[in-house]
């Protein structure tokens, strides 16, 4: 028994070292981008913001776009813009919090378009209120849109990916899913859940020896309007990000089968510090960098546009 464990430990060390070396190489030399021409890419929350920009970038790569959003008019406008480019796009009106609707429309997509190759769970909302000021229904809605909906979309499209032994599941999370911020208790909790969803799913797929990739995206706050009014204390270090830049980073990460994407990369330093510093010390650091005041001037989208994406 001890001999078996010793051999397993030795082989584990070799595999561990191999993957460390590969990671270092890829950090210097980017991986070869995969070809997505003809692939079917489904994006939730595709009517505007990051979802819209990512859709157009995949259209430029000759992928077929399936656009899901609760905003029928805006979503169909995006589909028309992509068709004007000479590319294929299909718009579906979906409330991703309604699992039966997700499953029903997913079946339509399979029949009308085909099996989805890349699923991008992008839809998201934010209340921007302190916990005790946040309406109960809004808390539930935030969790349903930002995290629970991922269960329904993945359960809808994963079986075909497993059958075909290829696919890619993308989770658009947030830096707030790793570094909590005052007045974002519900939002941060939902994004923590989304990150945990991705990591656990990756482990399941690895254990199954499947050919399916996963990517989780953790960007800093992005100027899509959802966080309108918020200000970074040190914009030279942590600037409010431009949607075009974030979308480009997302597409590049997907094309290179990157597991985790931090935007900007400096976030990884803060995440590392969080793991080694005493909690009280990290709170002092977070306060200095504006984690307690970032949401002070939050306005967000107009109420009529509230259920839009991050």
Beta strands, then each sheet from edge to edge (+ up, - down):
strand 1: 40-44
strand 2: 64-69
strand 3: 89-93
strand 4: 118-121
strand 5: 167-172
strand 6: 212-219
strand 7: 260-263
sheet 1: 3+ 2+ 1+ 4+ 5+ 6+ 7+
end
